[in-house]
Amino acid sequence: MVRIPLSPAQIEAGRRLGALVRQARGCAEPNEVAAGAGISPETLRKIEAGRIASPGFGTVVGLCDALGLSVDDAVAVWRGGAEDDRAVG
């Protein structure tokens, strides 16, 4: 199966989501957040760095649960909508 390359818009969306996750994590230990989300610390690092531009739905839900974020806010940030400031602020 050939994977279709991500568009520049999808890559930028992943960067926005990564920034949200990084900011929400704050000073929390990456290993603890990753364990709470059910992902590896390496996956968390890649998401925060924007290197996983389109993480799986379950991964996003797990991260939102672990960080106390609303899935709706994460979606709004990923989409680049007007809710960005509300979700991050």
Backbone atoms as SQL, in Angstrom:
CREATE TABLE atoms (id INTEGER PRIMARY KEY, chain TEXT, resi INTEGER, resn TEXT, atom TEXT, x REAL, y REAL, z REAL);
INSERT INTO atoms VALUES
  (1, 'A', 1, 'MET', 'N', 0.840, -1.171, 0.000),
  (2, 'A', 1, 'MET', 'CA', 0.000, 0.000, 0.000),
  (3, 'A', 1, 'MET', 'C', 0.890, 1.240, 0.000),
  (4, 'A', 2, 'VAL', 'N', 0.586, 2.160, -0.879),
  (5, 'A', 2, 'VAL', 'CA', 1.350, 3.392, -0.983),
  (6, 'A', 2, 'VAL', 'C', 0.652, 4.470, -0.175),
  (7, 'A', 3, 'ARG', 'N', 1.420, 5.131, 0.664),
  (8, 'A', 3, 'ARG', 'CA', 0.861, 6.200, 1.484),
  (9, 'A', 3, 'ARG', 'C', 0.930, 7.513, 0.716),
  (10, 'A', 4, 'ILE', 'N', -0.171, 8.222, 0.663),
  (11, 'A', 4, 'ILE', 'CA', -0.234, 9.513, -0.014),
  (12, 'A', 4, 'ILE', 'C', 0.481, 10.540, 0.864),
  (13, 'A', 5, 'PRO', 'N', 1.391, 11.320, 0.284),
  (14, 'A', 5, 'PRO', 'CA', 2.101, 12.326, 1.083),
  (15, 'A', 5, 'PRO', 'C', 1.129, 13.356, 1.666),
  (16, 'A', 6, 'LEU', 'N', 1.467, 13.844, 2.832),
  (17, 'A', 6, 'LEU', 'CA', 0.644, 14.869, 3.467),
  (18, 'A', 6, 'LEU', 'C', 0.808, 16.192, 2.741),
  (19, 'A', 7, 'SER', 'N', -0.252, 16.952, 2.721),
  (20, 'A', 7, 'SER', 'CA', -0.210, 18.273, 2.107),
  (21, 'A', 7, 'SER', 'C', 0.457, 19.255, 3.074),
  (22, 'A', 8, 'PRO', 'N', 0.921, 20.390, 2.570),
  (23, 'A', 8, 'PRO', 'CA', 1.473, 21.414, 3.458),
  (24, 'A', 8, 'PRO', 'C', 0.466, 21.836, 4.542),
  (25, 'A', 9, 'ALA', 'N', -0.812, 21.883, 4.197),
  (26, 'A', 9, 'ALA', 'CA', -1.838, 22.258, 5.185),
  (27, 'A', 9, 'ALA', 'C', -1.932, 21.209, 6.295),
  (28, 'A', 10, 'GLN', 'N', -1.831, 19.930, 5.944),
  (29, 'A', 10, 'GLN', 'CA', -1.874, 18.875, 6.953),
  (30, 'A', 10, 'GLN', 'C', -0.637, 18.922, 7.846),
  (31, 'A', 11, 'ILE', 'N', 0.495, 19.207, 7.261),
  (32, 'A', 11, 'ILE', 'CA', 1.736, 19.321, 8.043),
  (33, 'A', 11, 'ILE', 'C', 1.627, 20.477, 9.028),
  (34, 'A', 12, 'GLU', 'N', 1.117, 21.612, 8.576),
  (35, 'A', 12, 'GLU', 'CA', 0.940, 22.767, 9.464),
  (36, 'A', 12, 'GLU', 'C', -0.073, 22.464, 10.560),
  (37, 'A', 13, 'ALA', 'N', -1.126, 21.736, 10.239),
  (38, 'A', 13, 'ALA', 'CA', -2.112, 21.345, 11.250),
  (39, 'A', 13, 'ALA', 'C', -1.455, 20.493, 12.330),
  (40, 'A', 14, 'GLY', 'N', -0.587, 19.587, 11.937),
  (41, 'A', 14, 'GLY', 'CA', 0.142, 18.763, 12.900),
  (42, 'A', 14, 'GLY', 'C', 1.041, 19.591, 13.789),
  (43, 'A', 15, 'ARG', 'N', 1.640, 20.617, 13.236),
  (44, 'A', 15, 'ARG', 'CA', 2.487, 21.514, 14.044),
  (45, 'A', 15, 'ARG', 'C', 1.650, 22.275, 15.075),
  (46, 'A', 16, 'ARG', 'N', 0.472, 22.718, 14.653),
  (47, 'A', 16, 'ARG', 'CA', -0.412, 23.416, 15.603),
  (48, 'A', 16, 'ARG', 'C', -0.839, 22.476, 16.730),
  (49, 'A', 17, 'LEU', 'N', -1.201, 21.253, 16.377),
  (50, 'A', 17, 'LEU', 'CA', -1.600, 20.287, 17.397),
  (51, 'A', 17, 'LEU', 'C', -0.430, 19.990, 18.331),
  (52, 'A', 18, 'GLY', 'N', 0.750, 19.821, 17.766),
  (53, 'A', 18, 'GLY', 'CA', 1.938, 19.575, 18.586),
  (54, 'A', 18, 'GLY', 'C', 2.206, 20.698, 19.562),
  (55, 'A', 19, 'ALA', 'N', 2.043, 21.932, 19.108),
  (56, 'A', 19, 'ALA', 'CA', 2.253, 23.087, 19.985),
  (57, 'A', 19, 'ALA', 'C', 1.233, 23.096, 21.119),
  (58, 'A', 20, 'LEU', 'N', -0.022, 22.753, 20.812),
  (59, 'A', 20, 'LEU', 'CA', -1.054, 22.674, 21.845),
  (60, 'A', 20, 'LEU', 'C', -0.688, 21.625, 22.893),
  (61, 'A', 21, 'VAL', 'N', -0.282, 20.451, 22.434),
  (62, 'A', 21, 'VAL', 'CA', 0.076, 19.364, 23.358),
  (63, 'A', 21, 'VAL', 'C', 1.270, 19.775, 24.206),
  (64, 'A', 22, 'ARG', 'N', 2.277, 20.349, 23.587),
  (65, 'A', 22, 'ARG', 'CA', 3.486, 20.781, 24.302),
  (66, 'A', 22, 'ARG', 'C', 3.127, 21.814, 25.372),
  (67, 'A', 23, 'GLN', 'N', 2.288, 22.788, 25.015),
  (68, 'A', 23, 'GLN', 'CA', 1.900, 23.825, 25.968),
  (69, 'A', 23, 'GLN', 'C', 1.059, 23.232, 27.095),
  (70, 'A', 24, 'ALA', 'N', 0.136, 22.353, 26.769),
  (71, 'A', 24, 'ALA', 'CA', -0.722, 21.744, 27.791),
  (72, 'A', 24, 'ALA', 'C', 0.087, 20.867, 28.742),
  (73, 'A', 25, 'ARG', 'N', 1.123, 20.215, 28.227),
  (74, 'A', 25, 'ARG', 'CA', 1.967, 19.369, 29.081),
  (75, 'A', 25, 'ARG', 'C', 2.732, 20.209, 30.077),
  (76, 'A', 26, 'GLY', 'N', 3.142, 21.413, 29.686),
  (77, 'A', 26, 'GLY', 'CA', 3.870, 22.299, 30.590),
  (78, 'A', 26, 'GLY', 'C', 5.093, 21.623, 31.174),
  (79, 'A', 27, 'CYS', 'N', 5.143, 21.585, 32.501),
  (80, 'A', 27, 'CYS', 'CA', 6.293, 20.997, 33.199),
  (81, 'A', 27, 'CYS', 'C', 6.094, 19.518, 33.535),
  (82, 'A', 28, 'ALA', 'N', 4.976, 18.958, 33.141),
  (83, 'A', 28, 'ALA', 'CA', 4.718, 17.548, 33.434),
  (84, 'A', 28, 'ALA', 'C', 5.754, 16.678, 32.730),
  (85, 'A', 29, 'GLU', 'N', 6.117, 15.611, 33.356),
  (86, 'A', 29, 'GLU', 'CA', 7.098, 14.682, 32.788),
  (87, 'A', 29, 'GLU', 'C', 6.529, 14.006, 31.543),
  (88, 'A', 30, 'PRO', 'N', 7.288, 14.035, 30.450),
  (89, 'A', 30, 'PRO', 'CA', 6.801, 13.391, 29.217),
  (90, 'A', 30, 'PRO', 'C', 6.461, 11.918, 29.411),
  (91, 'A', 31, 'ASN', 'N', 7.259, 11.202, 30.196),
  (92, 'A', 31, 'ASN', 'CA', 7.002, 9.775, 30.411),
  (93, 'A', 31, 'ASN', 'C', 5.653, 9.551, 31.086),
  (94, 'A', 32, 'GLU', 'N', 5.305, 10.423, 32.034),
  (95, 'A', 32, 'GLU', 'CA', 4.033, 10.282, 32.743),
  (96, 'A', 32, 'GLU', 'C', 2.851, 10.612, 31.834),
  (97, 'A', 33, 'VAL', 'N', 2.992, 11.673, 31.046),
  (98, 'A', 33, 'VAL', 'CA', 1.917, 12.047, 30.121),
  (99, 'A', 33, 'VAL', 'C', 1.725, 10.952, 29.079),
  (100, 'A', 34, 'ALA', 'N', 2.834, 10.452, 28.534),
  (101, 'A', 34, 'ALA', 'CA', 2.755, 9.390, 27.530),
  (102, 'A', 34, 'ALA', 'C', 2.075, 8.154, 28.112),
  (103, 'A', 35, 'ALA', 'N', 2.464, 7.773, 29.320),
  (104, 'A', 35, 'ALA', 'CA', 1.846, 6.599, 29.953),
  (105, 'A', 35, 'ALA', 'C', 0.356, 6.836, 30.166),
  (106, 'A', 36, 'GLY', 'N', -0.018, 8.019, 30.588),
  (107, 'A', 36, 'GLY', 'CA', -1.431, 8.345, 30.798),
  (108, 'A', 36, 'GLY', 'C', -2.233, 8.328, 29.510),
  (109, 'A', 37, 'ALA', 'N', -1.549, 8.632, 28.400),
  (110, 'A', 37, 'ALA', 'CA', -2.219, 8.651, 27.093),
  (111, 'A', 37, 'ALA', 'C', -2.177, 7.292, 26.403),
  (112, 'A', 38, 'GLY', 'N', -1.395, 6.375, 26.948),
  (113, 'A', 38, 'GLY', 'CA', -1.282, 5.049, 26.340),
  (114, 'A', 38, 'GLY', 'C', -0.403, 5.030, 25.101),
  (115, 'A', 39, 'ILE', 'N', 0.574, 5.939, 25.063),
  (116, 'A', 39, 'ILE', 'CA', 1.509, 5.996, 23.934),
  (117, 'A', 39, 'ILE', 'C', 2.934, 5.981, 24.471),
  (118, 'A', 40, 'SER', 'N', 3.877, 5.803, 23.586),
  (119, 'A', 40, 'SER', 'CA', 5.272, 5.814, 24.007),
  (120, 'A', 40, 'SER', 'C', 5.759, 7.257, 24.149),
  (121, 'A', 41, 'PRO', 'N', 6.774, 7.477, 24.992),
  (122, 'A', 41, 'PRO', 'CA', 7.354, 8.817, 25.093),
  (123, 'A', 41, 'PRO', 'C', 7.878, 9.319, 23.746),
  (124, 'A', 42, 'GLU', 'N', 8.387, 8.426, 22.915),
  (125, 'A', 42, 'GLU', 'CA', 8.881, 8.818, 21.592),
  (126, 'A', 42, 'GLU', 'C', 7.740, 9.321, 20.716),
  (127, 'A', 43, 'THR', 'N', 6.592, 8.674, 20.779),
  (128, 'A', 43, 'THR', 'CA', 5.431, 9.148, 20.017),
  (129, 'A', 43, 'THR', 'C', 5.012, 10.524, 20.503),
  (130, 'A', 44, 'LEU', 'N', 4.997, 10.729, 21.810),
  (131, 'A', 44, 'LEU', 'CA', 4.665, 12.047, 22.358),
  (132, 'A', 44, 'LEU', 'C', 5.637, 13.094, 21.835),
  (133, 'A', 45, 'ARG', 'N', 6.927, 12.794, 21.865),
  (134, 'A', 45, 'ARG', 'CA', 7.931, 13.756, 21.368),
  (135, 'A', 45, 'ARG', 'C', 7.689, 14.084, 19.900),
  (136, 'A', 46, 'LYS', 'N', 7.376, 13.070, 19.096),
  (137, 'A', 46, 'LYS', 'CA', 7.130, 13.304, 17.674),
  (138, 'A', 46, 'LYS', 'C', 5.889, 14.161, 17.448),
  (139, 'A', 47, 'ILE', 'N', 4.842, 13.928, 18.224),
  (140, 'A', 47, 'ILE', 'CA', 3.631, 14.734, 18.086),
  (141, 'A', 47, 'ILE', 'C', 3.929, 16.176, 18.481),
  (142, 'A', 48, 'GLU', 'N', 4.596, 16.362, 19.607),
  (143, 'A', 48, 'GLU', 'CA', 4.919, 17.711, 20.064),
  (144, 'A', 48, 'GLU', 'C', 5.789, 18.464, 19.062),
  (145, 'A', 49, 'ALA', 'N', 6.656, 17.748, 18.379),
  (146, 'A', 49, 'ALA', 'CA', 7.545, 18.371, 17.391),
  (147, 'A', 49, 'ALA', 'C', 6.863, 18.556, 16.038),
  (148, 'A', 50, 'GLY', 'N', 5.642, 18.048, 15.894),
  (149, 'A', 50, 'GLY', 'CA', 4.935, 18.153, 14.627),
  (150, 'A', 50, 'GLY', 'C', 5.382, 17.138, 13.604),
  (151, 'A', 51, 'ARG', 'N', 6.134, 16.121, 14.039),
  (152, 'A', 51, 'ARG', 'CA', 6.632, 15.106, 13.110),
  (153, 'A', 51, 'ARG', 'C', 5.592, 14.023, 12.831),
  (154, 'A', 52, 'ILE', 'N', 4.560, 13.950, 13.645),
  (155, 'A', 52, 'ILE', 'CA', 3.405, 13.103, 13.347),
  (156, 'A', 52, 'ILE', 'C', 2.263, 14.085, 13.113),
  (157, 'A', 53, 'ALA', 'N', 2.072, 14.428, 11.873),
  (158, 'A', 53, 'ALA', 'CA', 1.136, 15.492, 11.532),
  (159, 'A', 53, 'ALA', 'C', -0.318, 15.073, 11.664),
  (160, 'A', 54, 'SER', 'N', -0.568, 13.783, 11.592),
  (161, 'A', 54, 'SER', 'CA', -1.945, 13.301, 11.627),
  (162, 'A', 54, 'SER', 'C', -2.031, 12.067, 12.533),
  (163, 'A', 55, 'PRO', 'N', -1.903, 12.274, 13.868),
  (164, 'A', 55, 'PRO', 'CA', -1.955, 11.117, 14.769),
  (165, 'A', 55, 'PRO', 'C', -3.332, 10.464, 14.757),
  (166, 'A', 56, 'GLY', 'N', -3.363, 9.202, 15.118),
  (167, 'A', 56, 'GLY', 'CA', -4.613, 8.460, 15.154),
  (168, 'A', 56, 'GLY', 'C', -5.606, 9.061, 16.143),
  (169, 'A', 57, 'PHE', 'N', -6.876, 8.827, 15.876),
  (170, 'A', 57, 'PHE', 'CA', -7.942, 9.365, 16.718),
  (171, 'A', 57, 'PHE', 'C', -7.773, 8.933, 18.174),
  (172, 'A', 58, 'GLY', 'N', -7.505, 7.654, 18.390),
  (173, 'A', 58, 'GLY', 'CA', -7.334, 7.160, 19.757),
  (174, 'A', 58, 'GLY', 'C', -6.167, 7.813, 20.461),
  (175, 'A', 59, 'THR', 'N', -5.120, 8.108, 19.715),
  (176, 'A', 59, 'THR', 'CA', -3.963, 8.792, 20.284),
  (177, 'A', 59, 'THR', 'C', -4.340, 10.198, 20.726),
  (178, 'A', 60, 'VAL', 'N', -5.077, 10.909, 19.889),
  (179, 'A', 60, 'VAL', 'CA', -5.497, 12.273, 20.231),
  (180, 'A', 60, 'VAL', 'C', -6.421, 12.255, 21.447),
  (181, 'A', 61, 'VAL', 'N', -7.364, 11.324, 21.473),
  (182, 'A', 61, 'VAL', 'CA', -8.281, 11.222, 22.615),
  (183, 'A', 61, 'VAL', 'C', -7.497, 10.914, 23.883),
  (184, 'A', 62, 'GLY', 'N', -6.556, 9.977, 23.809),
  (185, 'A', 62, 'GLY', 'CA', -5.738, 9.635, 24.973),
  (186, 'A', 62, 'GLY', 'C', -4.927, 10.815, 25.472),
  (187, 'A', 63, 'LEU', 'N', -4.351, 11.577, 24.545),
  (188, 'A', 63, 'LEU', 'CA', -3.599, 12.760, 24.944),
  (189, 'A', 63, 'LEU', 'C', -4.503, 13.803, 25.587),
  (190, 'A', 64, 'CYS', 'N', -5.656, 14.018, 25.004),
  (191, 'A', 64, 'CYS', 'CA', -6.592, 14.984, 25.580),
  (192, 'A', 64, 'CYS', 'C', -6.987, 14.563, 26.993),
  (193, 'A', 65, 'ASP', 'N', -7.278, 13.294, 27.187),
  (194, 'A', 65, 'ASP', 'CA', -7.623, 12.801, 28.525),
  (195, 'A', 65, 'ASP', 'C', -6.462, 13.006, 29.496),
  (196, 'A', 66, 'ALA', 'N', -5.262, 12.657, 29.069),
  (197, 'A', 66, 'ALA', 'CA', -4.090, 12.752, 29.943),
  (198, 'A', 66, 'ALA', 'C', -3.754, 14.197, 30.294),
  (199, 'A', 67, 'LEU', 'N', -4.072, 15.115, 29.397),
  (200, 'A', 67, 'LEU', 'CA', -3.708, 16.522, 29.600),
  (201, 'A', 67, 'LEU', 'C', -4.878, 17.389, 30.057),
  (202, 'A', 68, 'GLY', 'N', -6.060, 16.816, 30.172),
  (203, 'A', 68, 'GLY', 'CA', -7.219, 17.592, 30.580),
  (204, 'A', 68, 'GLY', 'C', -7.698, 18.558, 29.510),
  (205, 'A', 69, 'LEU', 'N', -7.471, 18.197, 28.249),
  (206, 'A', 69, 'LEU', 'CA', -7.915, 19.028, 27.127),
  (207, 'A', 69, 'LEU', 'C', -9.233, 18.509, 26.583),
  (208, 'A', 70, 'SER', 'N', -9.996, 19.387, 26.010),
  (209, 'A', 70, 'SER', 'CA', -11.204, 19.001, 25.299),
  (210, 'A', 70, 'SER', 'C', -10.812, 18.514, 23.899),
  (211, 'A', 71, 'VAL', 'N', -11.383, 17.411, 23.474),
  (212, 'A', 71, 'VAL', 'CA', -11.142, 16.933, 22.115),
  (213, 'A', 71, 'VAL', 'C', -11.620, 17.984, 21.107),
  (214, 'A', 72, 'ASP', 'N', -12.723, 18.641, 21.412),
  (215, 'A', 72, 'ASP', 'CA', -13.223, 19.696, 20.521),
  (216, 'A', 72, 'ASP', 'C', -12.193, 20.808, 20.349),
  (217, 'A', 73, 'ASP', 'N', -11.531, 21.190, 21.436),
  (218, 'A', 73, 'ASP', 'CA', -10.511, 22.236, 21.342),
  (219, 'A', 73, 'ASP', 'C', -9.311, 21.763, 20.520),
  (220, 'A', 74, 'ALA', 'N', -8.918, 20.500, 20.700),
  (221, 'A', 74, 'ALA', 'CA', -7.804, 19.964, 19.925),
  (222, 'A', 74, 'ALA', 'C', -8.147, 19.944, 18.432),
  (223, 'A', 75, 'VAL', 'N', -9.377, 19.579, 18.123),
  (224, 'A', 75, 'VAL', 'CA', -9.818, 19.571, 16.727),
  (225, 'A', 75, 'VAL', 'C', -9.792, 20.989, 16.161),
  (226, 'A', 76, 'ALA', 'N', -10.269, 21.950, 16.945),
  (227, 'A', 76, 'ALA', 'CA', -10.292, 23.340, 16.482),
  (228, 'A', 76, 'ALA', 'C', -8.877, 23.843, 16.195),
  (229, 'A', 77, 'VAL', 'N', -7.929, 23.493, 17.051),
  (230, 'A', 77, 'VAL', 'CA', -6.540, 23.905, 16.835),
  (231, 'A', 77, 'VAL', 'C', -5.989, 23.226, 15.592),
  (232, 'A', 78, 'TRP', 'N', -6.266, 21.932, 15.441),
  (233, 'A', 78, 'TRP', 'CA', -5.770, 21.202, 14.274),
  (234, 'A', 78, 'TRP', 'C', -6.321, 21.820, 12.990),
  (235, 'A', 79, 'ARG', 'N', -7.596, 22.211, 13.037),
  (236, 'A', 79, 'ARG', 'CA', -8.223, 22.827, 11.864),
  (237, 'A', 79, 'ARG', 'C', -7.757, 24.262, 11.642),
  (238, 'A', 80, 'GLY', 'N', -7.218, 24.890, 12.676),
  (239, 'A', 80, 'GLY', 'CA', -6.763, 26.272, 12.539),
  (240, 'A', 80, 'GLY', 'C', -7.872, 27.274, 12.679),
  (241, 'A', 81, 'GLY', 'N', -8.949, 26.892, 13.373),
  (242, 'A', 81, 'GLY', 'CA', -10.107, 27.757, 13.514),
  (243, 'A', 81, 'GLY', 'C', -9.920, 28.856, 14.527),
  (244, 'A', 82, 'ALA', 'N', -10.941, 29.638, 14.692),
  (245, 'A', 82, 'ALA', 'CA', -10.924, 30.780, 15.595),
  (246, 'A', 82, 'ALA', 'C', -10.809, 30.359, 17.048),
  (247, 'A', 83, 'GLU', 'N', -11.069, 29.076, 17.349),
  (248, 'A', 83, 'GLU', 'CA', -10.994, 28.611, 18.726),
  (249, 'A', 83, 'GLU', 'C', -9.561, 28.412, 19.204),
  (250, 'A', 84, 'ASP', 'N', -8.559, 28.624, 18.352),
  (251, 'A', 84, 'ASP', 'CA', -7.164, 28.405, 18.724),
  (252, 'A', 84, 'ASP', 'C', -6.810, 29.101, 20.028),
  (253, 'A', 85, 'ASP', 'N', -7.145, 30.381, 20.146),
  (254, 'A', 85, 'ASP', 'CA', -6.768, 31.134, 21.333),
  (255, 'A', 85, 'ASP', 'C', -7.454, 30.598, 22.578),
  (256, 'A', 86, 'ARG', 'N', -8.714, 30.198, 22.451),
  (257, 'A', 86, 'ARG', 'CA', -9.445, 29.660, 23.587),
  (258, 'A', 86, 'ARG', 'C', -8.834, 28.338, 24.039),
  (259, 'A', 87, 'ALA', 'N', -8.461, 27.494, 23.090),
  (260, 'A', 87, 'ALA', 'CA', -7.948, 26.157, 23.412),
  (261, 'A', 87, 'ALA', 'C', -6.579, 26.238, 24.067),
  (262, 'A', 88, 'VAL', 'N', -5.762, 27.172, 23.643),
  (263, 'A', 88, 'VAL', 'CA', -4.395, 27.249, 24.138),
  (264, 'A', 88, 'VAL', 'C', -4.318, 28.153, 25.356),
  (265, 'A', 89, 'GLY', 'N', -5.242, 29.083, 25.474),
  (266, 'A', 89, 'GLY', 'CA', -5.154, 30.093, 26.531),
  (267, 'A', 89, 'GLY', 'C', -5.713, 29.710, 27.812);
